[in-house]
Amino acid sequence: MSEIERLRERVERVRSEYAALPRDGWGELGAPDERTGERWDRGHVLGHVAEMLPYWIAQVQTVLEGSALIGRDEAGSARRRRGIDTGRDEGEEGLLRSVDAGMEGLLALLAGMRDADLERRVMRHLPEGEEEADLGTQIEDLLVGHAERHLRQLRELGAVSG
């Protein structure tokens, strides 16, 4: 099985797990994030996931088209913040539909890739500087693993508020 196929399987699995989440409302705020100190409820998490999937898919697409740099500039950071702060305006079902559409977009992105694409070197802009890594590492960190980590966070929030 190719690495792209493994990534696609993980996306399919996490997509179905997001779809199966109980519709519990926003719940309570979770524990502070170790790095940022932010405290999120389910609405914040879903708003972030709904925003981050299309954002990072578009960033990876630019690499496939020849760019060697990805990341969030000030506008991208503001977009992230809006997703977290105002995503709940879309409602729980709307956010889950947006997350599902993002998963569909990620599957489409992966379907158009070859394993060799994962080896492309790319520079990622971070608030504290830049880091170089292969595209596969970036896809893991920014998309597939990122979606899985937030799914765990949602489950933990459900256990706290439920």
C-alpha positions as CSV (number, residue, x, y, z in Angstrom):
1,M,0.0,0.0,0.0
2,S,1.3,3.4,-0.9
3,E,1.8,6.2,1.6
4,I,-0.9,8.2,-0.2
5,E,-3.3,5.3,0.2
6,R,-2.5,5.1,3.9
7,L,-3.2,8.8,4.3
8,R,-6.5,8.5,2.4
9,E,-7.6,5.6,4.6
10,R,-6.8,7.7,7.7
11,V,-8.8,10.6,6.3
12,E,-11.8,8.4,5.5
13,R,-11.7,7.0,9.0
14,V,-11.4,10.4,10.7
15,R,-14.1,11.8,8.4
16,S,-16.6,9.1,9.5
17,E,-15.7,9.7,13.1
18,Y,-16.4,13.4,12.8
19,A,-19.7,12.5,11.2
20,A,-20.6,10.2,14.0
21,L,-19.9,12.7,16.8
22,P,-22.9,13.3,19.1
23,R,-24.6,16.6,18.6
24,D,-24.1,17.9,22.1
25,G,-23.9,21.6,21.6
26,W,-20.9,23.6,22.6
27,G,-20.3,22.3,26.1
28,E,-17.8,23.7,28.5
29,L,-14.4,25.2,27.9
30,G,-11.6,22.6,28.0
31,A,-8.3,22.9,29.7
32,P,-5.9,25.6,28.6
33,D,-3.6,24.7,25.7
34,E,-0.1,24.1,26.9
35,R,1.4,26.4,24.2
36,T,-1.1,29.2,23.8
37,G,-3.2,29.2,27.0
38,E,-6.4,29.3,24.9
39,R,-9.4,27.4,26.2
40,W,-11.8,26.1,23.6
41,D,-15.2,24.5,23.6
42,R,-16.6,22.2,20.9
43,G,-17.7,25.2,18.8
44,H,-14.2,26.7,18.8
45,V,-12.7,23.3,17.8
46,L,-15.2,22.7,15.0
47,G,-14.9,26.3,13.8
48,H,-11.1,25.8,13.6
49,V,-11.3,22.5,11.8
50,A,-13.8,23.8,9.3
51,E,-11.4,26.7,8.6
52,M,-8.1,24.9,8.7
53,L,-8.9,22.1,6.3
54,P,-9.5,24.3,3.2
55,Y,-6.8,26.7,4.2
56,W,-4.0,24.1,4.4
57,I,-5.4,22.2,1.4
58,A,-5.0,25.4,-0.7
59,Q,-1.4,25.8,0.8
60,V,-0.5,22.3,-0.2
61,Q,-1.9,22.9,-3.7
62,T,0.4,25.8,-4.1
63,V,3.3,23.5,-3.4
64,L,2.1,21.0,-6.0
65,E,2.0,24.0,-8.4
66,G,5.6,24.9,-7.8
67,S,5.7,27.0,-4.6
68,A,8.3,26.1,-2.0
69,L,6.8,28.1,0.9
70,I,3.6,27.5,2.9
71,G,2.3,29.0,6.1
72,R,0.0,31.6,7.6
73,D,0.7,35.3,7.1
74,E,-1.2,38.0,9.1
75,A,-4.3,37.5,6.9
76,G,-4.1,33.7,7.4
77,S,-3.7,34.1,11.1
78,A,-6.7,36.4,11.2
79,R,-8.7,33.9,9.2
80,R,-7.8,31.2,11.7
81,R,-8.9,33.4,14.6
82,R,-12.2,34.2,12.9
83,G,-12.8,30.5,12.4
84,I,-12.3,29.8,16.1
85,D,-14.3,32.9,17.3
86,T,-17.2,33.0,14.9
87,G,-17.5,29.4,13.6
88,R,-20.3,28.7,16.0
89,D,-22.5,31.3,14.1
90,E,-22.8,28.5,11.5
91,G,-24.3,26.2,14.1
92,E,-23.2,22.7,15.0
93,E,-24.7,21.0,11.9
94,G,-23.3,23.6,9.6
95,L,-19.9,23.3,11.1
96,L,-20.0,19.5,10.7
97,R,-21.0,19.9,7.1
98,S,-18.1,22.3,6.6
99,V,-15.7,19.8,8.2
100,D,-17.1,17.0,6.0
101,A,-16.6,19.2,2.9
102,G,-13.0,19.9,4.0
103,M,-12.4,16.1,4.4
104,E,-13.8,15.6,0.9
105,G,-11.4,18.3,-0.4
106,L,-8.5,16.6,1.4
107,L,-9.4,13.3,-0.2
108,A,-9.5,15.0,-3.6
109,L,-6.1,16.6,-3.0
110,L,-4.6,13.2,-2.0
111,A,-6.2,11.5,-5.0
112,G,-4.3,13.9,-7.3
113,M,-1.0,13.2,-5.7
114,R,1.8,10.6,-6.1
115,D,4.0,9.3,-3.3
116,A,6.9,11.2,-4.9
117,D,5.0,14.5,-4.1
118,L,5.4,13.7,-0.4
119,E,9.2,14.0,-0.8
120,R,9.1,17.6,-2.1
121,R,11.0,20.0,0.2
122,V,9.0,22.9,1.5
123,M,9.7,25.8,3.8
124,R,6.9,26.5,6.3
125,H,6.5,30.0,7.8
126,L,5.8,29.9,11.5
127,P,5.4,32.8,14.0
128,E,8.8,32.0,15.4
129,G,10.6,31.6,12.1
130,E,10.7,29.1,9.3
131,E,11.2,25.3,9.2
132,E,12.0,23.1,6.3
133,A,10.5,19.7,5.9
134,D,9.1,17.4,3.2
135,L,5.6,17.9,2.1
136,G,4.5,14.5,3.6
137,T,5.5,15.8,7.0
138,Q,3.6,19.0,6.5
139,I,0.5,17.1,5.3
140,E,0.7,15.0,8.5
141,D,1.2,18.0,10.8
142,L,-1.2,20.5,9.1
143,L,-4.0,18.2,7.8
144,V,-4.3,14.5,8.6
145,G,-2.7,14.4,12.0
146,H,-4.2,17.8,12.8
147,A,-7.7,16.6,12.1
148,E,-7.1,13.5,14.2
149,R,-5.8,15.5,17.1
150,H,-8.8,17.8,17.1
151,L,-11.1,14.8,17.0
152,R,-9.4,13.5,20.2
153,Q,-9.9,17.0,21.7
154,L,-13.6,16.9,20.8
155,R,-13.9,13.5,22.5
156,E,-12.1,14.8,25.6
157,L,-14.4,17.8,25.7
158,G,-17.4,15.5,25.5
159,A,-16.1,13.5,28.4
160,V,-15.6,16.7,30.4
161,S,-19.0,18.2,29.7
162,G,-21.0,15.0,29.5
